């Protein structure tokens, strides 16, 4: 599973980092970013929930 964060859409709500802290973090400005090495989702069952929790839909998941 690939993860993409739309940086233009992200508002820094932090729901992704709260839901799946092993995959997401927030940069110095408070916007979402992936932790290095976790671009594939790291097999976390919480990644889908983190994408759903994003209030602006900035997280996209792709398969394959």
N, C-alpha and C positions, 0 to 999 in steps of 0.2 A: 504494500500500500504506500503510495507516494503522498506527501503532504505539501501543499502550497499555501502560503499566507499572502493574501493581497494586501500589500503594505499601504496602498492608497485608500483602502477601505477600513483597515484596522483603526479603531478609536482608542485602543489601550485599556479596554475594560478589564482585562486580566482573567477572564473566565477560563481560558484555555490553560493558563499556568496554574490556576487553582485546581482544575479538574485533572490534568495530566502533567504534573510537574516534572516527571521524568523525561518528557518530550519537549515541552514548551517552557520558555522563560520570557522575560520582558527586557528590552534593551534599556539604555540609560534614559531614554525619553518615555518609557512606559509602554512601548509598542511590542507586540508579540514577535517572537522569533523562535526558531527551532534550536534546540541544543545540538551542538556538533555531533554528528554520527547518528542522529535520529530522524533523518530525512525520510526514512522508509516507515516510520511509525514505531519502530522498535518492538513491534508485536503487542503494543499496549492496548488492552481492551477499552481503555478510557479515551483513546484518540477520537473515536466516533462521537462519544459524548461531548468531548471538548469542542468538536466542530459544531455540533448541535447547540451548544451553550453560547457560542459566539453571537452576540446580539446584532451584529451587522453582516454575518455570513462571510467573514473574511478568510475562513479556513476551508480549503477544498481538498477532498480526498480522492485519489485516483487508484485504480487497481491495475496491477500489471506493470 
